[in-house]
């Protein structure tokens, strides 16, 4: 009978945090871009914001992840609720 050697991923907390940052943060920014893109331009106008500006800022932020995370948090926590209220 042959024994097969299986390699097990040896991931500790530091490696998991790196994976979280490398995969999770860009996904958060992409979520912000998609959310801003699907909202109506009229809702952004009623909220006193520019849809084009926010989609562009978030897209550029995807290239510079630390800046993108800050912009995404500003959008999700401040701008998005106002736009959603304007849509309702």
MIKOL-499743 format. One record per residue (C-alpha): x, y, z; residue in three letters. Coordinates in steps of 0.05 Angstrom, whole numbers, plus 5000, padded with zeros to 4 digits. Example, Ala and Ser with C-alpha at 12.3 -4.5 7.8 and 13.67 -1.06 7.14 Angstrom:
! MIKOL-499743
5246,4910,5156,ALA
5273,4979,5143,SER
! end
This chain:
! MIKOL-499743
5000,5000,5000,UNK
5027,5068,4980,UNK
5026,5127,5025,UNK
5012,5194,4995,UNK
5043,5255,5026,UNK
4994,5312,5032,UNK
5018,5382,5043,UNK
4977,5421,5091,UNK
4975,5497,5087,UNK
5012,5521,5147,UNK
4980,5589,5157,UNK
4986,5627,5221,UNK
4953,5692,5243,UNK
5003,5737,5205,UNK
4992,5700,5140,UNK
4917,5701,5148,UNK
4918,5776,5162,UNK
4960,5787,5099,UNK
4910,5747,5058,UNK
4853,5786,5089,UNK
4886,5852,5069,UNK
4907,5830,5000,UNK
4839,5800,4982,UNK
4789,5833,5028,UNK
4807,5906,5020,UNK
4804,5907,4944,UNK
4737,5871,4949,UNK
4711,5925,4996,UNK
4732,5978,4945,UNK
4700,5939,4888,UNK
4636,5935,4929,UNK
4637,6010,4937,UNK
4647,6021,4862,UNK
4590,5974,4844,UNK
4544,6005,4896,UNK
4558,6076,4872,UNK
4550,6056,4799,UNK
4482,6023,4810,UNK
4453,6083,4846,UNK
4416,6134,4804,UNK
4448,6199,4784,UNK
4385,6235,4808,UNK
4394,6207,4878,UNK
4466,6232,4880,UNK
4443,6300,4856,UNK
4389,6303,4910,UNK
4442,6284,4962,UNK
4486,6341,4937,UNK
4539,6293,4910,UNK
4567,6274,4842,UNK
4559,6202,4820,UNK
4614,6209,4768,UNK
4662,6237,4819,UNK
4650,6182,4869,UNK
4655,6125,4819,UNK
4719,6155,4791,UNK
4749,6167,4860,UNK
4734,6096,4882,UNK
4761,6067,4816,UNK
4826,6106,4824,UNK
4828,6084,4897,UNK
4828,6012,4874,UNK
4897,6026,4844,UNK
4922,6058,4909,UNK
4891,6011,4960,UNK
4905,6051,5025,UNK
4874,6113,4994,UNK
4818,6071,4964,UNK
4801,6041,5032,UNK
4794,6111,5062,UNK
4752,6135,5004,UNK
4708,6073,5007,UNK
4696,6081,5081,UNK
4677,6154,5070,UNK
4630,6133,5015,UNK
4599,6075,5053,UNK
4592,6110,5119,UNK
4575,6181,5098,UNK
4554,6188,5025,UNK
4517,6122,5014,UNK
4465,6133,5069,UNK
4448,6202,5042,UNK
4442,6176,4971,UNK
4399,6117,4995,UNK
4354,6165,5033,UNK
4347,6208,4970,UNK
4328,6146,4930,UNK
4272,6128,4979,UNK
! end
